[in-house]
Amino acid sequence: QVPNRNAYNERVELEYRRWKRHQHPLCLAVVDIDHFKNINDDFGHSAGDKTLQVIAKNISKCLRTTDFFARWGGEEFVVLLPQTPLDQIRKPLETIRKQIQKIPFKFRERAVTITASIGATDFVSGDSIVTAFERADKALYEAKNSGRNRCIIIEG
């Protein structure tokens, strides 16, 4: 019930064209659920699917109506924050991260805490959609490699 990668591709094209034309700030974040494979392995794929649905619902509650959120694939989501300067994205991204961590998951009578790592950046002069995404993805891997359950923002 979340837009997919094709919907993201369409929306990012639109936001990118707006950004190039009007030079309003545009930020991009990639959200990855930490150790998600363990959910599928330990509790089954239907539990994994339900987990993603609950997480998606919680992420969308944290965003403004002007923001765009889609499933990138697997356990990764992408968020576009138009007209949001880079110095203002930490708060909404931390809200997403903390909200995911607070979700009271229970599988087979066992409480499970799920966390997310987030990488983000802003679009800057000379960027393409691909270069901005690669920078956000690099920030995501930095978040994962430095302990997970954190948000890393790389300035463009």
DSSP file with accessible surface (Angstrom, degrees, kcal/mol):
  #  RESIDUE AA STRUCTURE BP1 BP2  ACC     N-H-->O    O-->H-N    N-H-->O    O-->H-N    TCO  KAPPA ALPHA  PHI   PSI    X-CA   Y-CA   Z-CA
    1    1 A Q              0   0  240      0, 0.0     3,-0.0     0, 0.0    52,-0.0   0.000 360.0 360.0 360.0  20.8    0.0    0.0    0.0
    2    2 A V        -     0   0   42      1,-0.0    68,-0.1    69,-0.0    69,-0.1  -0.941 360.0 -94.2-119.4 143.7    3.0    2.2   -0.5
    3    3 A P        -     0   0   52      0, 0.0    68,-3.0     0, 0.0     2,-0.1  -0.231  46.3-135.4 -53.8 148.1    4.1    3.6   -3.9
    4    4 A N     >  -     0   0   88     66,-0.2     4,-2.4    68,-0.0     5,-0.2  -0.249  31.7 -81.4 -98.4-171.9    6.7    1.4   -5.5
    5    5 A R  H  > S+     0   0  108      1,-0.2     4,-2.9     2,-0.2     5,-0.2   0.859 127.8  55.1 -62.3 -36.6   10.0    2.1   -7.3
    6    6 A N  H  > S+     0   0  108      2,-0.2     4,-2.0     1,-0.2    -1,-0.2   0.919 108.8  47.8 -62.6 -42.3    8.2    3.0  -10.6
    7    7 A A  H  > S+     0   0   30      1,-0.2     4,-2.5     2,-0.2    -2,-0.2   0.904 111.8  51.0 -64.1 -39.7    6.1    5.6   -8.7
    8    8 A Y  H  X S+     0   0    4     -4,-2.4     4,-3.4     2,-0.2     5,-0.3   0.934 106.7  54.1 -60.8 -46.1    9.3    6.9   -7.1
    9    9 A N  H  X S+     0   0   69     -4,-2.9     4,-1.6     1,-0.2    -1,-0.2   0.904 111.3  45.7 -56.9 -41.7   11.0    7.2  -10.5
   10   10 A E  H  X S+     0   0  147     -4,-2.0     4,-1.8     2,-0.2    -1,-0.2   0.934 116.1  44.9 -65.8 -46.3    8.1    9.3  -11.8
   11   11 A R  H  X S+     0   0   64     -4,-2.5     4,-2.9     1,-0.2     5,-0.3   0.903 110.5  52.2 -68.7 -40.4    8.0   11.5   -8.7
   12   12 A V  H  X S+     0   0    3     -4,-3.4     4,-2.7     1,-0.2    -1,-0.2   0.888 107.9  53.5 -65.7 -34.8   11.8   12.0   -8.4
   13   13 A E  H  X S+     0   0   88     -4,-1.6     4,-2.3    -5,-0.3    -1,-0.2   0.937 111.5  45.9 -60.0 -46.4   11.8   13.1  -12.1
   14   14 A L  H  X S+     0   0   59     -4,-1.8     4,-2.3     2,-0.2    -2,-0.2   0.945 115.5  44.9 -62.3 -49.2    9.1   15.7  -11.4
   15   15 A E  H  X S+     0   0   10     -4,-2.9     4,-2.6     1,-0.2    -2,-0.2   0.881 111.8  53.6 -65.7 -35.5   10.8   17.0   -8.2
   16   16 A Y  H  X S+     0   0   36     -4,-2.7     4,-2.7    -5,-0.3    -1,-0.2   0.928 108.9  48.2 -64.3 -44.7   14.2   17.1   -9.9
   17   17 A R  H  X S+     0   0  140     -4,-2.3     4,-2.2     1,-0.2    -2,-0.2   0.911 112.7  48.9 -62.8 -41.2   12.8   19.2  -12.8
   18   18 A R  H  X S+     0   0  116     -4,-2.3     4,-3.1     2,-0.2     5,-0.4   0.915 111.2  50.2 -61.9 -44.4   11.2   21.5  -10.2
   19   19 A W  H  X S+     0   0   16     -4,-2.6     4,-2.3     1,-0.2    -2,-0.2   0.933 111.7  47.3 -60.9 -45.9   14.4   21.8   -8.3
   20   20 A K  H  < S+     0   0  114     -4,-2.7    -1,-0.2     1,-0.2    -2,-0.2   0.898 118.2  41.9 -63.1 -38.6   16.4   22.6  -11.4
   21   21 A R  H  < S+     0   0  203     -4,-2.2    -2,-0.2    -5,-0.2    -1,-0.2   0.929 130.6  21.4 -75.8 -46.1   13.9   25.2  -12.5
   22   22 A H  H  < S-     0   0  100     -4,-3.1    -3,-0.2    -5,-0.2    -2,-0.2   0.576  88.9-135.2-103.5 -11.8   13.2   26.9   -9.2
   23   23 A Q     <  +     0   0  122     -4,-2.3    -4,-0.2    -5,-0.4    -3,-0.1   0.769  46.8 156.9  58.9  28.3   16.3   26.0   -7.1
   24   24 A H        -     0   0   84     -6,-0.4    -1,-0.2     1,-0.1    -2,-0.1  -0.589  53.8 -90.6 -74.3 147.5   14.1   25.2   -4.1
   25   25 A P        -     0   0   55      0, 0.0    58,-2.5     0, 0.0    59,-0.5  -0.260  45.6-172.7 -59.5 146.3   15.9   22.8   -1.7
   26   26 A L  E     -A   82   0A   2     97,-0.3    97,-2.7    56,-0.2     2,-0.3  -0.969   0.7-171.4-143.7 124.5   15.4   19.1   -2.4
   27   27 A C  E     -AB  81 122A   0     54,-1.6    54,-2.8    -2,-0.4     2,-0.4  -0.860   5.7-159.4-118.4 156.0   16.6   16.3   -0.1
   28   28 A L  E     -AB  80 121A   0     93,-2.6    93,-2.3    -2,-0.3     2,-0.4  -0.994   7.4-173.7-135.0 135.1   16.6   12.6   -0.5
   29   29 A A  E     -AB  79 120A   0     50,-2.6    50,-2.8    -2,-0.4     2,-0.5  -0.985  13.2-153.2-132.3 144.5   16.8    9.8    2.1
   30   30 A V  E     -AB  78 119A   0     89,-3.1    89,-2.4    -2,-0.4     2,-0.5  -0.978  13.2-162.2-115.3 126.6   17.2    6.1    1.9
   31   31 A V  E     -AB  77 118A   0     46,-2.9    46,-2.9    -2,-0.5     2,-0.4  -0.945   7.4-175.0-112.4 126.5   15.8    4.1    4.9
   32   32 A D  E     -AB  76 117A  10     85,-2.9    85,-2.7    -2,-0.5     2,-0.5  -0.983  25.4-126.6-125.3 131.2   16.9    0.5    5.4
   33   33 A I  E >   - B   0 116A   0     42,-1.7     3,-1.1    -2,-0.4    83,-0.3  -0.635  34.1-119.5 -78.0 123.6   15.5   -1.8    8.0
   34   34 A D  T 3  S-     0   0    8     81,-2.3    81,-0.4    -2,-0.5    -1,-0.1  -0.403  84.2  -8.8 -68.6 135.2   18.4   -3.3   10.1
   35   35 A H  T >> S+     0   0  104     -2,-0.1     3,-1.1     1,-0.1     4,-0.6   0.792  79.6 156.2  51.8  36.5   18.8   -7.0   10.1
   36   36 A F  H X>  +     0   0    8     -3,-1.1     4,-1.5     1,-0.3     3,-1.1   0.842  62.2  69.0 -63.5 -31.8   15.5   -7.5    8.3
   37   37 A K  H 3> S+     0   0  135      1,-0.3     4,-2.9     2,-0.2    -1,-0.3   0.859  91.9  61.8 -54.6 -34.0   16.7  -10.9    6.9
   38   38 A N  H <> S+     0   0   79     -3,-1.1     4,-3.0     1,-0.2     5,-0.3   0.854  99.4  54.1 -62.7 -35.4   16.5  -12.2   10.5
   39   39 A I  H <X S+     0   0   11     -3,-1.1     4,-2.6    -4,-0.6     5,-0.5   0.956 112.7  42.7 -62.4 -50.2   12.8  -11.5   10.6
   40   40 A N  H  X S+     0   0   30     -4,-1.5     4,-1.6     3,-0.2    -2,-0.2   0.922 118.8  45.0 -61.3 -44.3   12.1  -13.5    7.5
   41   41 A D  H  < S+     0   0   89     -4,-2.9    -2,-0.2    -5,-0.2    -1,-0.2   0.904 121.6  36.0 -68.0 -41.8   14.5  -16.3    8.6
   42   42 A D  H  < S+     0   0   77     -4,-3.0    -2,-0.2    -5,-0.2    -1,-0.2   0.809 135.2  17.5 -83.1 -32.5   13.2  -16.5   12.2
   43   43 A F  H  < S-     0   0   17     -4,-2.6     4,-0.3    -5,-0.3    -3,-0.2   0.434 108.4-103.4-124.5  -5.3    9.5  -15.9   11.7
   44   44 A G     X  -     0   0   27     -4,-1.6     4,-1.8    -5,-0.5    -1,-0.2  -0.024  34.9 -78.3  99.2 160.4    8.7  -16.4    8.1
   45   45 A H  H  > S+     0   0  125      1,-0.2     4,-2.8     2,-0.2     5,-0.2   0.803 124.5  59.2 -69.5 -29.6    8.1  -14.2    5.0
   46   46 A S  H  > S+     0   0   97      2,-0.2     4,-2.3     1,-0.2    -1,-0.2   0.910 106.9  48.4 -67.4 -36.4    4.5  -13.5    6.0
   47   47 A A  H  > S+     0   0   16     -4,-0.3     4,-2.5     2,-0.2    -2,-0.2   0.908 111.7  50.9 -65.8 -39.5    5.8  -11.9    9.3
   48   48 A G  H  X S+     0   0    0     -4,-1.8     4,-2.3     2,-0.2    -2,-0.2   0.923 109.8  49.1 -62.5 -43.4    8.3  -10.0    7.2
   49   49 A D  H  X S+     0   0   87     -4,-2.8     4,-2.0     2,-0.2    -2,-0.2   0.925 112.3  47.7 -62.0 -44.9    5.6   -8.7    4.9
   50   50 A K  H  X S+     0   0  124     -4,-2.3     4,-2.4     1,-0.2     5,-0.2   0.907 109.6  54.3 -63.5 -39.2    3.4   -7.6    7.8
   51   51 A T  H  X S+     0   0    0     -4,-2.5     4,-2.7     1,-0.2    -2,-0.2   0.932 107.9  49.0 -59.7 -46.1    6.5   -6.0    9.4
   52   52 A L  H  X S+     0   0    9     -4,-2.3     4,-2.8     1,-0.2    -1,-0.2   0.888 109.9  52.2 -62.7 -37.7    7.1   -3.9    6.3
   53   53 A Q  H  X S+     0   0  110     -4,-2.0     4,-2.3     2,-0.2    -1,-0.2   0.931 111.6  45.6 -63.8 -44.6    3.5   -2.9    6.1
   54   54 A V  H  X S+     0   0   35     -4,-2.4     4,-2.2     2,-0.2    -2,-0.2   0.919 114.3  48.5 -65.9 -43.3    3.5   -1.7    9.7
   55   55 A I  H  X S+     0   0    0     -4,-2.7     4,-2.8    -5,-0.2     5,-0.2   0.937 110.7  50.9 -61.8 -45.9    6.8    0.2    9.2
   56   56 A A  H  X S+     0   0    5     -4,-2.8     4,-2.6     1,-0.2    -1,-0.2   0.915 109.5  50.7 -59.2 -43.3    5.6    1.8    6.0
   57   57 A K  H  X S+     0   0  133     -4,-2.3     4,-1.4     1,-0.2    -1,-0.2   0.918 112.3  47.1 -61.4 -42.1    2.4    3.0    7.8
   58   58 A N  H  X S+     0   0   20     -4,-2.2     4,-0.7     2,-0.2    -2,-0.2   0.883 110.9  50.9 -69.0 -38.7    4.5    4.5   10.6
   59   59 A I  H >< S+     0   0    0     -4,-2.8     3,-1.4     1,-0.2     4,-0.5   0.945 107.8  52.5 -63.1 -46.4    6.9    6.2    8.2
   60   60 A S  H >< S+     0   0   59     -4,-2.6     3,-1.1     1,-0.3    -1,-0.2   0.847 103.6  58.3 -62.6 -29.4    4.1    7.8    6.3
   61   61 A K  H 3< S+     0   0  145     -4,-1.4    -1,-0.3     1,-0.2    -2,-0.2   0.746 102.3  55.8 -68.2 -23.2    2.7    9.2    9.5
   62   62 A C  T << S+     0   0   30     -3,-1.4    -1,-0.2    -4,-0.7     2,-0.2   0.542  97.7  81.4 -84.9  -9.3    6.0   11.0   10.2
   63   63 A L  S <  S-     0   0   29     -3,-1.1     2,-0.1    -4,-0.5    18,-0.0  -0.631  78.3-113.9-103.7 158.9    6.0   12.9    6.9
   64   64 A R    >   -     0   0  110     -2,-0.2     3,-1.2     1,-0.1    -1,-0.1  -0.420  34.6-110.0 -78.3 161.5    4.3   16.0    5.5
   65   65 A T  T 3  S+     0   0  149      1,-0.3    -1,-0.1    -2,-0.1    -2,-0.0   0.773 119.4  56.8 -65.3 -23.3    1.8   15.7    2.8
   66   66 A T  T 3  S+     0   0   75     16,-0.1    -1,-0.3     2,-0.1     2,-0.1   0.638  91.5  88.2 -82.8 -14.9    4.3   17.4    0.4
   67   67 A D  S <  S-     0   0   14     -3,-1.2     2,-0.4    14,-0.1    14,-0.2  -0.409  70.8-140.0 -77.7 161.3    6.9   14.7    1.1
   68   68 A F  E     -C   80   0A  27     12,-2.4    12,-3.1    -2,-0.1     2,-0.4  -0.986  17.4-175.9-128.6 138.2    7.0   11.5   -1.0
   69   69 A F  E     +C   79   0A  17     -2,-0.4     2,-0.3    10,-0.2    10,-0.2  -0.991   9.2 163.6-136.6 133.0    7.7    8.1    0.3
   70   70 A A  E     -C   78   0A   0      8,-2.4     8,-2.8    -2,-0.4     2,-0.6  -0.981  41.9-104.4-146.7 158.9    8.1    4.8   -1.6
   71   71 A R  E     -C   77   0A  94    -68,-3.0     6,-0.3    -2,-0.3   -63,-0.2  -0.755  26.9-170.0 -84.0 124.0    9.4    1.3   -1.3
   72   72 A W  E     -     0   0A  45      4,-2.1     2,-0.2    -2,-0.6     5,-0.2   0.858  57.7 -66.7 -81.5 -39.9   12.6    1.0   -3.1
   73   73 A G  E >  S+C   76   0A  29      3,-1.7     3,-3.0     1,-0.1    -1,-0.3  -0.738  96.0   2.7 157.8 153.1   12.9   -2.7   -2.9
   74   74 A G  T 3  S-     0   0   41      1,-0.3    -1,-0.1    -2,-0.2   -42,-0.0  -0.257 132.0 -22.8  54.1-122.6   13.3   -5.4   -0.3
   75   75 A E  T 3  S+     0   0   62    -42,-0.1   -42,-1.7    -3,-0.1     2,-0.4   0.057 114.4 106.8-107.9  24.4   13.5   -3.7    3.1
   76   76 A E  E <   -AC  32  73A  27     -3,-3.0    -4,-2.1   -44,-0.2    -3,-1.7  -0.861  43.8-174.9-108.4 140.8   14.5   -0.3    1.7
   77   77 A F  E     -AC  31  71A   2    -46,-2.9   -46,-2.9    -2,-0.4     2,-0.4  -0.888  12.1-146.2-125.4 157.4   12.4    2.8    1.4
   78   78 A V  E     -AC  30  70A   0     -8,-2.8    -8,-2.4    -2,-0.3     2,-0.4  -0.970   9.1-163.5-127.6 142.5   13.1    6.2   -0.2
   79   79 A V  E     -AC  29  69A   0    -50,-2.8   -50,-2.6    -2,-0.4     2,-0.5  -0.992   4.7-159.0-127.9 131.4   11.9    9.6    1.0
   80   80 A L  E     -AC  28  68A   0    -12,-3.1   -12,-2.4    -2,-0.4   -52,-0.2  -0.941   4.2-169.1-107.0 131.4   11.9   12.8   -1.0
   81   81 A L  E >   -A   27   0A   1    -54,-2.8   -54,-1.6    -2,-0.5     3,-0.8  -0.805  11.9-164.5-121.0  85.4   11.7   16.0    1.0
   82   82 A P  E 3  S+A   26   0A  12      0, 0.0   -56,-0.2     0, 0.0   -16,-0.1  -0.388  71.1  14.3 -71.4 150.8   11.0   18.9   -1.4
   83   83 A Q  T 3  S+     0   0  126    -58,-2.5   -57,-0.2     1,-0.2   -17,-0.0   0.821  96.5 123.9  55.0  38.1   11.5   22.5   -0.2
   84   84 A T    <   -     0   0    5     -3,-0.8    -1,-0.2   -59,-0.5    -3,-0.1  -0.968  57.2-136.5-128.6 114.4   13.5   21.3    2.8
   85   85 A P    >   -     0   0   41      0, 0.0     3,-2.3     0, 0.0     4,-0.2  -0.326  25.9-112.5 -66.6 154.1   17.0   22.5    3.3
   86   86 A L  G >  S+     0   0   28      1,-0.3     3,-1.6     2,-0.2     4,-0.5   0.863 115.7  60.6 -56.3 -37.7   19.6   20.0    4.4
   87   87 A D  G 3  S+     0   0  137      1,-0.3    -1,-0.3     2,-0.1    -3,-0.0   0.553 105.2  50.9 -72.6  -0.6   20.0   21.6    7.8
   88   88 A Q  G <  S+     0   0  119     -3,-2.3    -1,-0.3     1,-0.1    -2,-0.2   0.331  90.5  75.9-115.0   7.9   16.3   20.8    8.5
   89   89 A I  S <> S+     0   0    0     -3,-1.6     4,-2.2    -4,-0.2     5,-0.3   0.704  74.7  75.8 -94.3 -17.6   16.1   17.2    7.5
   90   90 A R  H  > S+     0   0  115     -4,-0.5     4,-3.0     1,-0.2     5,-0.3   0.935  93.4  53.4 -58.8 -44.1   17.7   15.6   10.6
   91   91 A K  H  > S+     0   0  168      1,-0.2     4,-2.2     2,-0.2    -1,-0.2   0.949 112.2  41.0 -61.0 -52.1   14.6   16.2   12.8
   92   92 A P  H  > S+     0   0   31      0, 0.0     4,-2.0     0, 0.0    -1,-0.2   0.898 117.2  49.7 -65.2 -33.4   12.0   14.4   10.5
   93   93 A L  H  X S+     0   0    0     -4,-2.2     4,-2.5     2,-0.2    -2,-0.2   0.902 110.8  48.7 -71.2 -38.4   14.5   11.6    9.7
   94   94 A E  H  X S+     0   0   33     -4,-3.0     4,-2.9    -5,-0.3     5,-0.3   0.868 108.1  55.8 -66.7 -34.5   15.3   11.1   13.4
   95   95 A T  H  X S+     0   0   62     -4,-2.2     4,-2.4    -5,-0.3    -2,-0.2   0.932 109.1  46.9 -61.5 -43.6   11.5   11.0   14.0
   96   96 A I  H  X S+     0   0    0     -4,-2.0     4,-2.4     2,-0.2    -2,-0.2   0.952 113.3  48.3 -60.9 -49.6   11.2    8.2   11.5
   97   97 A R  H  X S+     0   0   30     -4,-2.5     4,-1.9     1,-0.2    -2,-0.2   0.937 115.1  43.9 -59.5 -46.5   14.1    6.3   13.0
   98   98 A K  H  X S+     0   0  113     -4,-2.9     4,-1.5     1,-0.2    -1,-0.2   0.867 111.0  54.9 -68.6 -36.4   12.8    6.6   16.5
   99   99 A Q  H  X S+     0   0   54     -4,-2.4     4,-0.7    -5,-0.3    -1,-0.2   0.912 107.8  49.2 -63.9 -42.2    9.2    5.8   15.5
  100  100 A I  H >< S+     0   0    1     -4,-2.4     3,-1.1     1,-0.2    14,-0.4   0.934 109.8  51.7 -61.6 -43.7   10.3    2.5   13.9
  101  101 A Q  H 3< S+     0   0   75     -4,-1.9    -1,-0.2     1,-0.3    -2,-0.2   0.801 107.6  53.6 -64.8 -27.6   12.3    1.6   17.0
  102  102 A K  H 3< S+     0   0  147     -4,-1.5    -1,-0.3    -3,-0.2    -2,-0.2   0.587  77.1 115.5 -84.0 -11.5    9.2    2.2   19.2
  103  103 A I    <<  -     0   0   14     -3,-1.1     2,-1.9    -4,-0.7    11,-0.4  -0.428  69.5-131.4 -63.4 126.6    6.9   -0.1   17.2
  104  104 A P        -     0   0  123      0, 0.0     2,-0.2     0, 0.0    -1,-0.1  -0.499  32.8-177.2 -83.7  78.3    5.9   -2.9   19.5
  105  105 A F  E     -E  112   0B  19     -2,-1.9     7,-2.3     7,-0.7     2,-0.4  -0.532   5.3-176.6 -75.9 141.4    6.5   -5.9   17.3
  106  106 A K  E     -E  111   0B 135      5,-0.2     2,-0.5    -2,-0.2     5,-0.2  -0.975   4.6-179.2-140.7 122.4    5.7   -9.3   18.7
  107  107 A F  E >  S-E  110   0B  22      3,-2.7     3,-2.0    -2,-0.4    -2,-0.0  -0.991  75.0 -14.2-124.0 126.1    6.3  -12.6   16.9
  108  108 A R  T 3  S-     0   0  180     -2,-0.5    -1,-0.2     1,-0.3     3,-0.1   0.919 129.4 -53.6  48.4  47.6    5.4  -15.9   18.4
  109  109 A E  T 3  S+     0   0  163      1,-0.2     2,-0.5    -3,-0.1    -1,-0.3   0.620 115.0 120.2  64.9  15.7    4.9  -14.2   21.8
  110  110 A R  E <   -E  107   0B 136     -3,-2.0    -3,-2.7     2,-0.0     2,-0.3  -0.948  62.8-131.7-114.4 124.1    8.4  -12.7   21.6
  111  111 A A  E     -E  106   0B  82     -2,-0.5     2,-0.4    -5,-0.2    -5,-0.2  -0.556  27.0-169.5 -71.2 134.0    8.9   -9.0   21.7
  112  112 A V  E     -E  105   0B  23     -7,-2.3    -7,-0.7    -2,-0.3     2,-0.5  -0.996  14.2-148.2-131.0 127.5   11.2   -7.8   18.9
  113  113 A T        -     0   0  103     -2,-0.4     2,-0.4    -9,-0.1   -12,-0.1  -0.852  15.9-163.9 -94.2 128.5   12.8   -4.4   18.5
  114  114 A I        -     0   0    8     -2,-0.5     2,-0.3   -14,-0.4   -11,-0.2  -0.922   7.0-172.1-113.9 137.4   13.3   -3.4   14.9
  115  115 A T        -     0   0   27     -2,-0.4   -81,-2.3   -81,-0.4     2,-0.3  -0.796   8.8-145.4-123.7 169.1   15.6   -0.5   14.0
  116  116 A A  E     -B   33   0A   0     -2,-0.3     2,-0.4   -83,-0.3   -83,-0.2  -0.975   4.5-146.4-136.2 148.3   16.4    1.4   10.8
  117  117 A S  E     -B   32   0A   0    -85,-2.7   -85,-2.9    -2,-0.3     2,-0.4  -0.908  20.2-162.0-109.3 143.5   19.5    3.1    9.3
  118  118 A I  E     -Bd  31 151A   0     32,-2.6    34,-2.8    -2,-0.4     2,-0.4  -0.989  11.4-170.7-132.4 134.4   19.0    6.2    7.2
  119  119 A G  E     +Bd  30 152A   0    -89,-2.4   -89,-3.1    -2,-0.4     2,-0.3  -0.975  18.3 173.9-120.7 137.3   21.3    7.9    4.7
  120  120 A A  E     +Bd  29 153A   0     32,-2.1    34,-2.9    -2,-0.4     2,-0.3  -0.967  11.3 164.4-143.6 159.6   20.4   11.3    3.3
  121  121 A T  E     -Bd  28 154A   0    -93,-2.3   -93,-2.6    -2,-0.3     2,-0.3  -0.939  28.4-115.8-157.1 176.4   21.7   14.1    1.2
  122  122 A D  E     -B   27   0A  27     32,-0.5     2,-0.4    -2,-0.3   -95,-0.2  -0.827  32.3-106.0-117.9 158.8   20.5   17.2   -0.7
  123  123 A F        -     0   0    8    -97,-2.7   -97,-0.3    -2,-0.3     2,-0.3  -0.719  43.2-177.6 -81.6 133.9   20.6   17.9   -4.4
  124  124 A V    >   -     0   0   43     -2,-0.4     3,-2.6     4,-0.1     8,-0.1  -0.876  39.6 -64.3-129.0 165.0   23.3   20.4   -5.4
  125  125 A S  T 3  S+     0   0  117     -2,-0.3     3,-0.1     1,-0.3    -1,-0.1  -0.154 122.9  23.1 -49.7 131.9   24.4   22.0   -8.6
  126  126 A G  T 3  S+     0   0   77      1,-0.3    -1,-0.3    -3,-0.0     2,-0.1   0.301  93.1 133.7  92.4 -10.1   25.6   19.5  -11.1
  127  127 A D    <   -     0   0   12     -3,-2.6    -1,-0.3     4,-0.1     2,-0.3  -0.446  38.2-162.4 -72.8 147.7   23.7   16.6   -9.5
  128  128 A S     >  -     0   0   43     -2,-0.1     4,-2.1    -3,-0.1     5,-0.2  -0.694  40.6-100.9-108.4 174.0   21.7   14.1  -11.4
  129  129 A I  H  > S+     0   0   28     -2,-0.3     4,-2.3     1,-0.2     5,-0.2   0.923 124.6  51.2 -60.4 -40.3   19.1   11.9   -9.8
  130  130 A V  H  > S+     0   0   87      1,-0.2     4,-2.9     2,-0.2     5,-0.2   0.922 108.3  48.8 -66.3 -45.3   21.6    9.1   -9.9
  131  131 A T  H  > S+     0   0   51      1,-0.2     4,-1.9     2,-0.2    -1,-0.2   0.905 112.9  48.0 -66.0 -38.5   24.5   11.0   -8.2
  132  132 A A  H  X S+     0   0    0     -4,-2.1     4,-2.4     2,-0.2    -1,-0.2   0.932 113.1  48.3 -65.6 -43.3   22.2   12.3   -5.4
  133  133 A F  H  X S+     0   0   26     -4,-2.3     4,-2.9    -5,-0.2    -2,-0.2   0.926 109.8  52.3 -62.7 -42.9   20.9    8.8   -4.8
  134  134 A E  H  X S+     0   0  118     -4,-2.9     4,-2.3     1,-0.2    -1,-0.2   0.886 109.4  49.9 -61.2 -36.9   24.4    7.3   -4.8
  135  135 A R  H  X S+     0   0   44     -4,-1.9     4,-2.2     2,-0.2    -1,-0.2   0.921 111.7  47.3 -68.7 -42.0   25.4    9.9   -2.2
  136  136 A A  H  X S+     0   0    0     -4,-2.4     4,-2.2     2,-0.2  -106,-0.2   0.908 112.3  50.7 -63.8 -39.5   22.4    9.1    0.0
  137  137 A D  H  X S+     0   0   44     -4,-2.9     4,-2.4     2,-0.2    -2,-0.2   0.891 107.8  52.5 -65.6 -38.6   23.1    5.4   -0.4
  138  138 A K  H  X S+     0   0  140     -4,-2.3     4,-2.1     1,-0.2    -1,-0.2   0.916 109.1  50.1 -62.2 -41.8   26.8    6.0    0.6
  139  139 A A  H  X S+     0   0    0     -4,-2.2     4,-2.3     2,-0.2    -2,-0.2   0.898 108.1  54.0 -63.4 -38.7   25.5    7.8    3.7
  140  140 A L  H  X S+     0   0    0     -4,-2.2     4,-2.5     2,-0.2    -2,-0.2   0.939 108.8  47.5 -60.6 -47.0   23.2    4.8    4.4
  141  141 A Y  H  X S+     0   0  116     -4,-2.4     4,-2.9     1,-0.2    -1,-0.2   0.873 109.3  54.1 -66.3 -31.8   26.2    2.4    4.3
  142  142 A E  H  X S+     0   0   94     -4,-2.1     4,-1.3     2,-0.2    -1,-0.2   0.917 108.5  49.8 -65.1 -40.3   28.1    4.7    6.5
  143  143 A A  H  <>S+     0   0    0     -4,-2.3     5,-2.2     2,-0.2    -2,-0.2   0.918 113.8  45.4 -63.4 -42.7   25.2    4.5    9.0
  144  144 A K  H ><5S+     0   0   21     -4,-2.5     3,-1.3     1,-0.2    -2,-0.2   0.927 113.1  49.3 -67.7 -42.6   25.2    0.7    8.8
  145  145 A N  H 3<5S+     0   0  136     -4,-2.9    -1,-0.2     1,-0.3    -2,-0.2   0.688 107.1  56.4 -72.6 -17.2   28.9    0.4    9.1
  146  146 A S  T 3<5S-     0   0   56     -4,-1.3    -1,-0.3    -3,-0.2    -2,-0.2   0.142 137.9 -67.0-102.8  19.8   29.1    2.7   12.2
  147  147 A G  T < 5 -     0   0   53     -3,-1.3    -3,-0.2     3,-0.1    -2,-0.2   0.380  67.8-113.7 122.0  -4.6   26.6    0.6   14.2
  148  148 A R  S   <S+     0   0   80     -5,-2.2   -31,-0.1    -6,-0.2     3,-0.1   0.092  87.1  78.3  65.6 175.1   23.2    0.8   12.6
  149  149 A N  S    S+     0   0   39      1,-0.2     2,-0.3   -52,-0.0   -32,-0.2   0.912  82.3 100.9  52.4  49.8   20.1    2.5   14.0
  150  150 A R        -     0   0  101    -34,-0.1   -32,-2.6   -10,-0.1     2,-0.5  -0.971  68.4-122.1-153.6 167.3   21.3    5.9   13.1
  151  151 A C  E     -d  118   0A   7     -2,-0.3     2,-0.5   -34,-0.2   -32,-0.2  -0.969  21.4-170.6-119.2 124.4   20.9    8.6   10.5
  152  152 A I  E     -d  119   0A  32    -34,-2.8   -32,-2.1    -2,-0.5     2,-0.5  -0.971   4.1-164.2-116.1 131.1   23.9    9.9    8.5
  153  153 A I  E     -d  120   0A  36     -2,-0.5     2,-0.5   -34,-0.2   -32,-0.2  -0.962   0.5-163.9-117.8 125.6   23.5   13.0    6.3
  154  154 A I  E     -d  121   0A  34    -34,-2.9   -32,-0.5    -2,-0.5     2,-0.2  -0.949  20.1-129.9-110.4 123.7   26.1   13.8    3.7
  155  155 A E              0   0  149     -2,-0.5   -31,-0.1   -34,-0.2   -34,-0.0  -0.490 360.0 360.0 -70.7 138.5   26.1   17.3    2.3
  156  156 A G              0   0   41     -2,-0.2    -1,-0.1   -33,-0.1   -33,-0.1   0.595 360.0 360.0 -74.0 360.0   26.1   17.5   -1.5
